Structure formats: structure tokens, C-alpha cells
């Protein structure tokens, strides 16, 4: 679970930077940063899936996994919106971030 937590934490830093850029008025942040953010989040998701699938994770980690999958779906929508060069919807950014933060907190608490 530690690897997943570290990967998600790095993804969160990138996500925060992306959100700040968007909320400061730029319709879509740099694509490279969005890709790096997504890659770290995806790697965290794979690590979490592996831990849960192997039975090495507490039951609350499964709840975190489900929430991270929901956040990932929102992330895909944001990414494909970004690729179309249209303004990223601020409401979706907030929902995506809130779901991911709740998932991260659940995973963190379940790992302690």
C-alpha cells in the first residue's frame, strides 16, 4: 500500500498544479503535465489493484480502490476534453479532486 500511496501523492501534487492553472483562467493546462499526472495516478491504481487482488490490503482499501476508479473515470473525461482543446469544466475538476482526496484519505487511514 505504501507504493500506491506515494504514487497517488505525487499525482495529487500534479493535479493541484493543473487545477490552479485552470482556475487562474487558462482553459486547459499544459498537456505534458496532464499526462504525467495521469501516469502517476494510473501507476498508483495498478499498485492498489495488485494489493487488493492479492488480499494484502485491509477491507477499507477496497473502498478506496472503488473511489479511485470513479476519480479515474472523471480524469479520462477531463483528459479527452483537454485533447479536444476545449475548456476543462471546473465543476468536474472539483468533483474529480474531491473523490480522489477522499479515496486517498481512506487508503492512508486503512494503511496505518
C-alpha positions, 0 to 999 in steps of 0.5 A: 500500500505504501507504493500506491500511496506515494504514487497517488501523492505525487499525482495529487501534487500534479493535479493541484498544479493543473487545477490552479492553472485552470482556475487562474483562467487558462482553459486547459493546462499544459498537456505534458503535465496532464499526462504525467499526472495521469501516469502517476495516478494510473501507476498508483491504481495498478499498485492498489489493484495488485494489493487488493487482488492479492488480499494484502490490503485491509477491507477499507482499501477496497473502498478506496480502490472503488473511489479511485476508479470513479476519480479515474473515470472523471480524469479520462473525461477531463483528459479527452476534453483537454485533447479536444482543446476545449475548456476543462469544466471546473465543476468536474475538476472539483468533483474529480479532486474531491473523490480522489482526496477522499479515496486517498484519505481512506487508503492512508487511514486503512494503511496505518 
